């Protein structure tokens, strides 16, 4: 519920100017595009002036990007700008980089991750969330694991 409120509040705030290619700098425009295309929205909050506050796997140039990004609408928020700081505040992002992925309707946040990714974890995350839903881990017997929300082993026949 708080995630939906954050998305709605942030739609009224603008991000920094867009970088080259497919990365939007305007959060409201990226959100509208994601909703129109029913694609998940990948938002990366970063400070481009501080190397340790950027996602190293993000090049912000279409010819260098991962093929996994084609499944998302992309938005980068420069937290060194006044608007970027306001959008980050709405998302409660306090350390950077900070990555958010929404569902395919761009209504709910399905992933929040402060900090950087390893190359393998970045690829795995993009692959796992590409459909705009939370991945379900399976146990050896094929039933959702107990770590999956909503699963109750006592309720099973």
N, C-alpha and C positions, 0 to 999 in steps of 0.2 A: 504494500500500500504506500509506504514512504517512497519507494522507488518510482511509482507512478506519479506521485506528487513532485518529486525531483525532476522527472522528465517534463512535466507540464510547466513548472516554474522556469526551467532552463530554456524552454522554447521562446520565452520573451527576451532572452539575453543573447547577444551576438558574440561570436567568437572572434578571433583575430582574422586578418586577411588570409585567404586560402593560399596554400603552397601550390606548386606546379601539379598538374595532372588531376587525378581523381580524388585527391584529398580536399574536402570542404573545410574552410575556416569558419564558416557561418553555421553554428549549431542548428538554428531554426530551419535553415534551408536543407541541411543534411537530414534532419528528422523528417521533414515533409517528403523528401525524396525516398527515404527508407519506407515510410508508410505507404506512399503511392505504389512503390514497386514490391511491397511486402517482402523486404529483405531485412535481415538484422543490421543494426547500426553499430559500427565499431568506432568508439571514441577514444582517442589517445590524448590525454592531458600531458603536456610536456613544457619544458623551458628550453628553447633552442639555444640559449646563450650558455647553458650549463650542460656539458656532455653527459654527466652522470644523471641528469634529469630528462633524458630522452630514451626512447625505445630504439636500441641499436638496429633492430631488424627493419625498422621503418625508414625507407629512403625518401619518401615523399616525391618520387619521380616514377611515372608509370612504367618506363622501360626497365626499371630495376626491381619492381615489386614482385612479391610472391604470387603465384597463380591462385593461392587460396583466398586472396583478397577480393577476387571477382565475385565472391558470394556475399559481400557486404557493401553497404554504403559506408564511406569512410569520412571521418571528421577528426581533424586535429585542432586542439585548443591550446593556444600559446598562453600559458599561465603568467607570463611576464607582462601581459597587457591587462588593462583595467577590466575589459569585458571578459577576458579569459579567467581572471581571478574570480569574478562574480559567478561564472558558469561552474568553475571548480568548487566554489563554496556551496552552490546548490546541490552538487553531487557529493558533497562532504569529502572531497578529495583534498587531502592535506599533505601528502608526500608524493613526489613525482619522480619518474613517470607514473601515471595512473591510467589503467585501461578499463573500459566499460564496454560490454556487449549487451545489446537488447534482444528481445525476442523478434520474430519476423514481422510483427505488427508494430514494433517500436513503442510498445506500451509498458513493458516490464524489463527491468534490468536482470539479466540472467548470469552475468559475470561481473565482478569488481575485483581488480587486482592492482594493488600498489606495487611499485618496483619493476625491475627489469625481468626479461625472459631470457632463458637460454635459447639458442636457435631451435633446438629440438622441441622445447616447451612452446615456443611461439607457433611453430608449425602444427603441433598437436592441438593447441588451443584453437587456432583458426579452423582446423579440420573438424574438431569435435563440436563446435558451436555454429558451424556454417549454415545449418538449417534453422537457426533461431530458436533452438530448444536446448534444454539442459541435458547433457549426455547421461544415460543411465548405465551404470556399471552392472555387469551380470556376474552372478556367482558361477561356480562350476556346474551347478545343477540347472542353470538357465533362469532362475528366479532373480528378481532384482535383489541386490545385496542390501544388508541392513543399513548401510550408509545412505541409501537412497531415501529421500524424504517421502513419507506416505506409506512406506512398506512396514508392515507389522507381522513378524513371523508367527505371533500368536493368533492372528486372524486368518491364517492360511489353512486350507483343508488338508 
